[in-house]
Amino acid sequence: MLYKIKDCIMADIRQNKHFTLIKRRAQIIRYSYYLLSMPRAIGHYVLYACLSPILDCLIGHYKFQNQMAMVLIIKNESSYIEEWIEFHKIIGFTKFYIFDNNSTDDLKNKLEPYIKEGVVEYIYFPGIGMQGKAYTYACRKYRWKTKYMMMLDVDEFVYPVGENYKLLTIIEQLFQLNNCGGIGVNLRWYGNSGYEKKPEGCVTESYIYRANDEWDYNRASNIIKTISNPRRVFLFEGPTHPLYCAKYTCINEKGKLVDGAWAMKPSFQMMRINHYWARSKEEFLDKQKRGNVNTGVTGDKTWELYEHYNRNEKFDDSILRWWNGNKWWEKKHQKECI
């Protein structure tokens, strides 16, 4: 337990905006920074890691504004945002906390109808290495407004596998298990489906070939994204999983412990995430230009990496059934036919 407390406090110090400026300085300056930052970090630990989970256990039938909310940090990918929001509204998400990381592609204007509707809360969040900080900010600010939060990227779509499953029902059942702070959901990796240039259609209808079930380059199929109870989260340092408060841990859909960013064995029986990481070659060039969301480096997404993740062995358009009868989907395709 003491190691966990120490890890949480040090992680909180690392999230301070001045940490990147100080970490390469002389040792005496770094130690001074740690000492000066310690009271603030300890205060955060008491407030968020001790009091919040206790209150969460005591509130019983507290009425949250939103049962399920989505958190997204995005930079210059506004052309995908409408489909992403509309799909997850179908799945049951009623609120979207969208962090704009220095976008220059008119993101806010495209979100304006959703902002007016009250579906989207827009947060301008500039800087480098802001993904974990955005997730932590969302958990701490909105934890008493939202019962469950999921952190995804705009190229990821989560949905229940079975026709009769509802995502909220699955989540509620799993959070009944002892010490559950979050649920790790595994990813299915999709390739470019033969597209060289960005297709005119939506992402979910254009990219319909994915990796075989057996494919597992660099343990990619074991990677998780987290649905969390934000009152049991201390902070996020990266994109996949948080540091949990006190006794809480992450489990998968089978109730098995997930330690860190990887599940021991991926499971897709109840829910899954479609990850459209590769997409067309034209879109991958744009991805290269945007750079790494955590480091700002523009050269780390290589064509060699693209070929590794561009998997098209298995046809799988199972996601499309969720669009049946959806007004936004039908209206969009009526416009394309004119």
BELRA-V435001 format. One record per residue. N is the residue number from 1. RES is the residue in one letter. PHI is phi in whole degrees, -180 to 180 (* if undefined). PSI is psi as a letter, one per 20 degrees, with the letter a starting at -180 (* if undefined). BURIAL is I if it has 24 or more other C-alpha atoms within 12 Angstrom, else O. Layout:
n=N res=RES phi=PHI psi=PSI burial=BURIAL
n=N res=RES phi=PHI psi=PSI burial=BURIAL
This chain:
n=1 res=M phi=* psi=g burial=O
n=2 res=L phi=-63 psi=h burial=O
n=3 res=Y phi=-64 psi=h burial=O
n=4 res=K phi=-66 psi=g burial=O
n=5 res=I phi=-62 psi=g burial=I
n=6 res=K phi=-61 psi=g burial=O
n=7 res=D phi=-61 psi=g burial=I
n=8 res=C phi=-65 psi=g burial=I
n=9 res=I phi=-67 psi=g burial=I
n=10 res=M phi=-66 psi=h burial=I
n=11 res=A phi=-65 psi=h burial=I
n=12 res=D phi=-64 psi=h burial=I
n=13 res=I phi=-64 psi=g burial=I
n=14 res=R phi=-65 psi=h burial=I
n=15 res=Q phi=-82 psi=i burial=I
n=16 res=N phi=-62 psi=p burial=I
n=17 res=K phi=-61 psi=h burial=O
n=18 res=H phi=-88 psi=i burial=O
n=19 res=F phi=-62 psi=g burial=I
n=20 res=T phi=-65 psi=h burial=O
n=21 res=L phi=-77 psi=h burial=O
n=22 res=I phi=-97 psi=h burial=O
n=23 res=K phi=-69 psi=i burial=O
n=24 res=R phi=-101 psi=j burial=O
n=25 res=R phi=-80 psi=a burial=O
n=26 res=A phi=-59 psi=q burial=O
n=27 res=Q phi=-57 psi=g burial=O
n=28 res=I phi=-64 psi=h burial=O
n=29 res=I phi=-70 psi=g burial=O
n=30 res=R phi=-63 psi=g burial=O
n=31 res=Y phi=-63 psi=h burial=O
n=32 res=S phi=-63 psi=g burial=O
n=33 res=Y phi=-62 psi=g burial=I
n=34 res=Y phi=-61 psi=g burial=I
n=35 res=L phi=-65 psi=g burial=O
n=36 res=L phi=-68 psi=h burial=O
n=37 res=S phi=-83 psi=i burial=I
n=38 res=M phi=-60 psi=g burial=O
n=39 res=P phi=-60 psi=g burial=O
n=40 res=R phi=-63 psi=g burial=O
n=41 res=A phi=-66 psi=h burial=I
n=42 res=I phi=-66 psi=h burial=I
n=43 res=G phi=-60 psi=g burial=O
n=44 res=H phi=-62 psi=g burial=I
n=45 res=Y phi=-64 psi=g burial=I
n=46 res=V phi=-62 psi=g burial=O
n=47 res=L phi=-70 psi=g burial=O
n=48 res=Y phi=-94 psi=h burial=I
n=49 res=A phi=-97 psi=i burial=I
n=50 res=C phi=-110 psi=g burial=I
n=51 res=L phi=-72 psi=g burial=O
n=52 res=S phi=-61 psi=g burial=I
n=53 res=P phi=-63 psi=h burial=I
n=54 res=I phi=-65 psi=g burial=O
n=55 res=L phi=-63 psi=h burial=O
n=56 res=D phi=-61 psi=h burial=I
n=57 res=C phi=-74 psi=h burial=O
n=58 res=L phi=-90 psi=h burial=O
n=59 res=I phi=-73 psi=i burial=O
n=60 res=G phi=60 psi=d burial=O
n=61 res=H phi=-98 psi=l burial=O
n=62 res=Y phi=-57 psi=p burial=O
n=63 res=K phi=-92 psi=o burial=O
n=64 res=F phi=-82 psi=q burial=O
n=65 res=Q phi=-65 psi=h burial=O
n=66 res=N phi=-135 psi=p burial=I
n=67 res=Q phi=-75 psi=g burial=I
n=68 res=M phi=-134 psi=p burial=I
n=69 res=A phi=-128 psi=q burial=I
n=70 res=M phi=-111 psi=p burial=I
n=71 res=V phi=-118 psi=p burial=I
n=72 res=L phi=-139 psi=p burial=I
n=73 res=I phi=-112 psi=p burial=I
n=74 res=I phi=-141 psi=q burial=I
n=75 res=K phi=-141 psi=o burial=I
n=76 res=N phi=55 psi=l burial=I
n=77 res=E phi=-133 psi=k burial=I
n=78 res=S phi=-67 psi=i burial=I
n=79 res=S phi=-67 psi=i burial=I
n=80 res=Y phi=-100 psi=i burial=I
n=81 res=I phi=-68 psi=h burial=I
n=82 res=E phi=-66 psi=g burial=I
n=83 res=E phi=-60 psi=g burial=I
n=84 res=W phi=-62 psi=g burial=I
n=85 res=I phi=-67 psi=g burial=I
n=86 res=E phi=-62 psi=h burial=I
n=87 res=F phi=-65 psi=g burial=I
n=88 res=H phi=-74 psi=i burial=I
n=89 res=K phi=-64 psi=h burial=I
n=90 res=I phi=-62 psi=h burial=I
n=91 res=I phi=-71 psi=i burial=I
n=92 res=G phi=124 psi=j burial=I
n=93 res=F phi=-78 psi=p burial=I
n=94 res=T phi=-111 psi=i burial=I
n=95 res=K phi=-143 psi=q burial=I
n=96 res=F phi=-131 psi=o burial=I
n=97 res=Y phi=-96 psi=o burial=I
n=98 res=I phi=-110 psi=o burial=I
n=99 res=F phi=-99 psi=o burial=I
n=100 res=D phi=-92 psi=o burial=I
n=101 res=N phi=-96 psi=m burial=I
n=102 res=N phi=67 psi=k burial=I
n=103 res=S phi=-69 psi=q burial=I
n=104 res=T phi=-125 psi=j burial=O
n=105 res=D phi=-117 psi=k burial=O
n=106 res=D phi=65 psi=k burial=O
n=107 res=L phi=-60 psi=g burial=I
n=108 res=K phi=-62 psi=h burial=I
n=109 res=N phi=-64 psi=h burial=O
n=110 res=K phi=-70 psi=h burial=I
n=111 res=L phi=-87 psi=i burial=I
n=112 res=E phi=-53 psi=g burial=O
n=113 res=P phi=-60 psi=h burial=O
n=114 res=Y phi=-73 psi=h burial=I
n=115 res=I phi=-65 psi=g burial=O
n=116 res=K phi=-63 psi=h burial=O
n=117 res=E phi=-73 psi=i burial=O
n=118 res=G phi=88 psi=j burial=O
n=119 res=V phi=-81 psi=h burial=I
n=120 res=V phi=-113 psi=p burial=I
n=121 res=E phi=-111 psi=o burial=I
n=122 res=Y phi=-95 psi=p burial=I
n=123 res=I phi=-129 psi=o burial=I
n=124 res=Y phi=-78 psi=p burial=O
n=125 res=F phi=-140 psi=m burial=I
n=126 res=P phi=-76 psi=r burial=O
n=127 res=G phi=121 psi=r burial=I
n=128 res=I phi=-106 psi=q burial=I
n=129 res=G phi=71 psi=l burial=I
n=130 res=M phi=-101 psi=i burial=I
n=131 res=Q phi=-64 psi=g burial=I
n=132 res=G phi=-61 psi=h burial=I
n=133 res=K phi=-68 psi=h burial=I
n=134 res=A phi=-64 psi=g burial=I
n=135 res=Y phi=-64 psi=g burial=I
n=136 res=T phi=-64 psi=g burial=I
n=137 res=Y phi=-58 psi=g burial=I
n=138 res=A phi=-63 psi=g burial=I
n=139 res=C phi=-61 psi=g burial=I
n=140 res=R phi=-76 psi=h burial=I
n=141 res=K phi=-81 psi=h burial=O
n=142 res=Y phi=-110 psi=j burial=I
n=143 res=R phi=-64 psi=h burial=I
n=144 res=W phi=-99 psi=j burial=I
n=145 res=K phi=-104 psi=h burial=I
n=146 res=T phi=-124 psi=p burial=I
n=147 res=K phi=-74 psi=g burial=I
n=148 res=Y phi=-131 psi=q burial=I
n=149 res=M phi=-125 psi=q burial=I
n=150 res=M phi=-125 psi=p burial=I
n=151 res=M phi=-106 psi=o burial=I
n=152 res=L phi=-133 psi=r burial=I
n=153 res=D phi=-96 psi=r burial=I
n=154 res=V phi=-73 psi=i burial=I
n=155 res=D phi=-98 psi=j burial=I
n=156 res=E phi=-124 psi=p burial=I
n=157 res=F phi=-130 psi=p burial=I
n=158 res=V phi=-103 psi=q burial=I
n=159 res=Y phi=-162 psi=q burial=I
n=160 res=P phi=-70 psi=q burial=I
n=161 res=V phi=-83 psi=g burial=I
n=162 res=G phi=-74 psi=q burial=O
n=163 res=E phi=-65 psi=h burial=O
n=164 res=N phi=-97 psi=j burial=O
n=165 res=Y phi=-81 psi=q burial=O
n=166 res=K phi=-118 psi=p burial=O
n=167 res=L phi=-60 psi=g burial=I
n=168 res=L phi=-62 psi=h burial=I
n=169 res=T phi=-63 psi=g burial=O
n=170 res=I phi=-61 psi=g burial=I
n=171 res=I phi=-62 psi=g burial=I
n=172 res=E phi=-58 psi=g burial=O
n=173 res=Q phi=-65 psi=g burial=O
n=174 res=L phi=-70 psi=h burial=I
n=175 res=F phi=-74 psi=i burial=I
n=176 res=Q phi=-75 psi=i burial=O
n=177 res=L phi=-71 psi=q burial=O
n=178 res=N phi=-59 psi=p burial=O
n=179 res=N phi=63 psi=k burial=I
n=180 res=C phi=-80 psi=o burial=I
n=181 res=G phi=-104 psi=h burial=I
n=182 res=G phi=-160 psi=r burial=I
n=183 res=I phi=-121 psi=p burial=I
n=184 res=G phi=-90 psi=p burial=I
n=185 res=V phi=-111 psi=p burial=I
n=186 res=N phi=-84 psi=r burial=I
n=187 res=L phi=-112 psi=p burial=I
n=188 res=R phi=-100 psi=p burial=I
n=189 res=W phi=-97 psi=p burial=I
n=190 res=Y phi=-103 psi=q burial=I
n=191 res=G phi=-100 psi=a burial=I
n=192 res=N phi=-87 psi=i burial=I
n=193 res=S phi=51 psi=k burial=I
n=194 res=G phi=88 psi=j burial=O
n=195 res=Y phi=-80 psi=p burial=I
n=196 res=E phi=-88 psi=g burial=O
n=197 res=K phi=-112 psi=r burial=O
n=198 res=K phi=-62 psi=p burial=I
n=199 res=P phi=-73 psi=q burial=O
n=200 res=E phi=-75 psi=h burial=O
n=201 res=G phi=-76 psi=r burial=O
n=202 res=C phi=-71 psi=r burial=I
n=203 res=V phi=-60 psi=g burial=I
n=204 res=T phi=-70 psi=h burial=I
n=205 res=E phi=-97 psi=h burial=I
n=206 res=S phi=-86 psi=g burial=I
n=207 res=Y phi=-102 psi=o burial=I
n=208 res=I phi=-124 psi=j burial=I
n=209 res=Y phi=-120 psi=p burial=I
n=210 res=R phi=-132 psi=a burial=I
n=211 res=A phi=-70 psi=q burial=I
n=212 res=N phi=-59 psi=q burial=O
n=213 res=D phi=-61 psi=h burial=I
n=214 res=E phi=-83 psi=i burial=O
n=215 res=W phi=-66 psi=p burial=I
n=216 res=D phi=-155 psi=l burial=O
n=217 res=Y phi=-62 psi=p burial=O
n=218 res=N phi=55 psi=k burial=O
n=219 res=R phi=59 psi=k burial=O
n=220 res=A phi=-60 psi=h burial=I
n=221 res=S phi=-70 psi=i burial=I
n=222 res=N phi=-85 psi=i burial=I
n=223 res=I phi=-61 psi=q burial=I
n=224 res=I phi=-118 psi=q burial=I
n=225 res=K phi=-121 psi=q burial=I
n=226 res=T phi=-110 psi=p burial=I
n=227 res=I phi=-99 psi=o burial=I
n=228 res=S phi=-123 psi=q burial=I
n=229 res=N phi=-88 psi=o burial=I
n=230 res=P phi=-64 psi=i burial=I
n=231 res=R phi=-79 psi=i burial=I
n=232 res=R phi=-110 psi=j burial=I
n=233 res=V phi=-106 psi=p burial=I
n=234 res=F phi=-87 psi=g burial=I
n=235 res=L phi=-164 psi=r burial=I
n=236 res=F phi=-105 psi=p burial=I
n=237 res=E phi=-102 psi=i burial=I
n=238 res=G phi=-143 psi=a burial=I
n=239 res=P phi=-84 psi=i burial=I
n=240 res=T phi=-103 psi=g burial=I
n=241 res=H phi=-150 psi=q burial=I
n=242 res=P phi=-100 psi=r burial=I
n=243 res=L phi=-89 psi=p burial=I
n=244 res=Y phi=-92 psi=q burial=I
n=245 res=C phi=-74 psi=q burial=I
n=246 res=A phi=39 psi=d burial=I
n=247 res=K phi=-86 psi=i burial=O
n=248 res=Y phi=-80 psi=q burial=I
n=249 res=T phi=-139 psi=r burial=I
n=250 res=C phi=-106 psi=q burial=I
n=251 res=I phi=-129 psi=r burial=I
n=252 res=N phi=-97 psi=a burial=I
n=253 res=E phi=-65 psi=i burial=I
n=254 res=K phi=-95 psi=j burial=I
n=255 res=G phi=84 psi=j burial=I
n=256 res=K phi=-83 psi=q burial=I
n=257 res=L phi=-64 psi=p burial=I
n=258 res=V phi=-115 psi=o burial=I
n=259 res=D phi=-106 psi=o burial=I
n=260 res=G phi=91 psi=b burial=I
n=261 res=A phi=-87 psi=i burial=I
n=262 res=W phi=-125 psi=p burial=I
n=263 res=A phi=-81 psi=q burial=I
n=264 res=M phi=-60 psi=h burial=O
n=265 res=K phi=-144 psi=p burial=I
n=266 res=P phi=-67 psi=q burial=I
n=267 res=S phi=-139 psi=p burial=I
n=268 res=F phi=-131 psi=k burial=I
n=269 res=Q phi=-78 psi=h burial=O
n=270 res=M phi=-114 psi=h burial=I
n=271 res=M phi=-156 psi=r burial=I
n=272 res=R phi=-157 psi=r burial=I
n=273 res=I phi=-120 psi=p burial=I
n=274 res=N phi=-86 psi=p burial=I
n=275 res=H phi=-110 psi=o burial=I
n=276 res=Y phi=-96 psi=m burial=I
n=277 res=W phi=-75 psi=g burial=I
n=278 res=A phi=-79 psi=g burial=I
n=279 res=R phi=51 psi=a burial=I
n=280 res=S phi=-73 psi=r burial=I
n=281 res=K phi=-64 psi=h burial=I
n=282 res=E phi=-60 psi=g burial=O
n=283 res=E phi=-70 psi=h burial=I
n=284 res=F phi=-67 psi=h burial=I
n=285 res=L phi=-60 psi=g burial=O
n=286 res=D phi=-64 psi=h burial=O
n=287 res=K phi=-61 psi=g burial=I
n=288 res=Q phi=-62 psi=g burial=I
n=289 res=K phi=-67 psi=h burial=O
n=290 res=R phi=-66 psi=h burial=I
n=291 res=G phi=82 psi=r burial=O
n=292 res=N phi=-75 psi=p burial=I
n=293 res=V phi=-64 psi=h burial=I
n=294 res=N phi=-94 psi=h burial=I
n=295 res=T phi=-118 psi=h burial=O
n=296 res=G phi=81 psi=i burial=O
n=297 res=V phi=-70 psi=p burial=O
n=298 res=T phi=-101 psi=i burial=O
n=299 res=G phi=-109 psi=j burial=O
n=300 res=D phi=-86 psi=i burial=O
n=301 res=K phi=-95 psi=n burial=I
n=302 res=T phi=-92 psi=r burial=O
n=303 res=W phi=-67 psi=h burial=O
n=304 res=E phi=-63 psi=g burial=O
n=305 res=L phi=-65 psi=g burial=O
n=306 res=Y phi=-58 psi=g burial=I
n=307 res=E phi=-65 psi=h burial=O
n=308 res=H phi=-64 psi=g burial=O
n=309 res=Y phi=-96 psi=i burial=I
n=310 res=N phi=-84 psi=m burial=I
n=311 res=R phi=-103 psi=p burial=I
n=312 res=N phi=-136 psi=k burial=I
n=313 res=E phi=-78 psi=h burial=O
n=314 res=K phi=-125 psi=p burial=O
n=315 res=F phi=-73 psi=p burial=O
n=316 res=D phi=-157 psi=n burial=I
n=317 res=D phi=-112 psi=k burial=O
n=318 res=S phi=-61 psi=h burial=I
n=319 res=I phi=-66 psi=h burial=I
n=320 res=L phi=-68 psi=h burial=I
n=321 res=R phi=-63 psi=h burial=O
n=322 res=W phi=-71 psi=i burial=I
n=323 res=W phi=-83 psi=i burial=I
n=324 res=N phi=-56 psi=p burial=O
n=325 res=G phi=79 psi=j burial=O
n=326 res=N phi=-80 psi=p burial=O
n=327 res=K phi=-67 psi=g burial=O
n=328 res=W phi=-61 psi=g burial=O
n=329 res=W phi=-62 psi=g burial=I
n=330 res=E phi=-65 psi=g burial=O
n=331 res=K phi=-65 psi=g burial=O
n=332 res=K phi=-63 psi=g burial=O
n=333 res=H phi=-78 psi=h burial=O
n=334 res=Q phi=-66 psi=h burial=O
n=335 res=K phi=-64 psi=h burial=O
n=336 res=E phi=-68 psi=h burial=O
n=337 res=C phi=-80 psi=h burial=O
n=338 res=I phi=-74 psi=* burial=O
